[in-house]
C-alpha cells in the first residue's frame, strides 16, 4: 500500500502569488485530461486566455476581500434569511512538506532557490462561494433561502507535483464540507463536466457529491459544454 500524503491548508492570497500559481496548475491538467480522453473538458490553455487569467485572479482577490469582511466561518456570518452572503468567498491552497531531494522535476526550477532541507509546495486549490454561477441556474438558483448552500466553484490538482498531489482533491473537499458545517448549513453544491462517460461526475459521486441535474452551456452555434450540478448533504 502506498503511503498517504499529509496536507496542510491555507487561504489563497494575491500577496503569495497564488493567482499565478492557480493558472499554472490549471495548465498542468491539460496533458492529463488528454491522456484519459477528456480533452473537451478544457479546449484551451488557460494561461493563453486573458479571460481565464482574469477570472482566476478575481477569485483570489474576492477571497482576500471576503476574509477581511468575514474573518471567521460561523452561523453569525449568515444573513437574516439564514443564507451565506452572496459576496462570501473562500479560496484554499493545499500544500505538502517534502525533502528537497523529492522535488518533482517539473517543479525543480521553481523551488531551486528555496532554503532548508524541507520545502513546502502547493499541490491543490479550491474556491468556495456563497452563490452559484449563472450558467447552472437552470438547475439551482443563485442562492436558496429555503435550502441554502455553499458552492464549490473551483477544484484543481497540480499535475506537475505527480504523486505528491494524490489525495489533495479529496482533502480539500473535506475542508469544504467542514466549512458547510461551521456555517451551520447542510448543503454543498458544485458543478463539473459530464462528458467522457460522466467520468468526472463519478469522481464527485465517490466523494459524496451526487448529481442532481444536467445543464448545457453553448460554446458556438453547433457545440456546447456539458455540465452536471452535484450536491453533498451534511
HELIX and SHEET records of a PDB file:
HELIX    1   1 UNK A   18  UNK A   35  1                                  18    
HELIX    2   2 UNK A   39  UNK A   41  5                                   3    
HELIX    3   3 UNK A   46  UNK A   48  5                                   3    
HELIX    4   4 UNK A   50  UNK A   69  1                                  20    
HELIX    5   5 UNK A   75  UNK A   77  5                                   3    
HELIX    6   6 UNK A  100  UNK A  102  5                                   3    
HELIX    7   7 UNK A  105  UNK A  107  5                                   3    
HELIX    8   8 UNK A  108  UNK A  111  1                                   4    
HELIX    9   9 UNK A  134  UNK A  136  5                                   3    
HELIX   10  10 UNK A  159  UNK A  165  5                                   7    
HELIX   11  11 UNK A  168  UNK A  182  1                                  15    
HELIX   12  12 UNK A  195  UNK A  206  1                                  12    
SHEET    1   A 7 UNK A   8  UNK A  11  0                                        
SHEET    2   A 7 UNK A  89  UNK A  99 -1                                        
SHEET    3   A 7 UNK A 118  UNK A 129 -1                                        
SHEET    4   A 7 UNK A 150  UNK A 157 -1                                        
SHEET    5   A 7 UNK A 187  UNK A 193  1                                        
SHEET    6   A 7 UNK A 224  UNK A 233 -1                                        
SHEET    7   A 7 UNK A 210  UNK A 218 -1                                        
END                                                                             
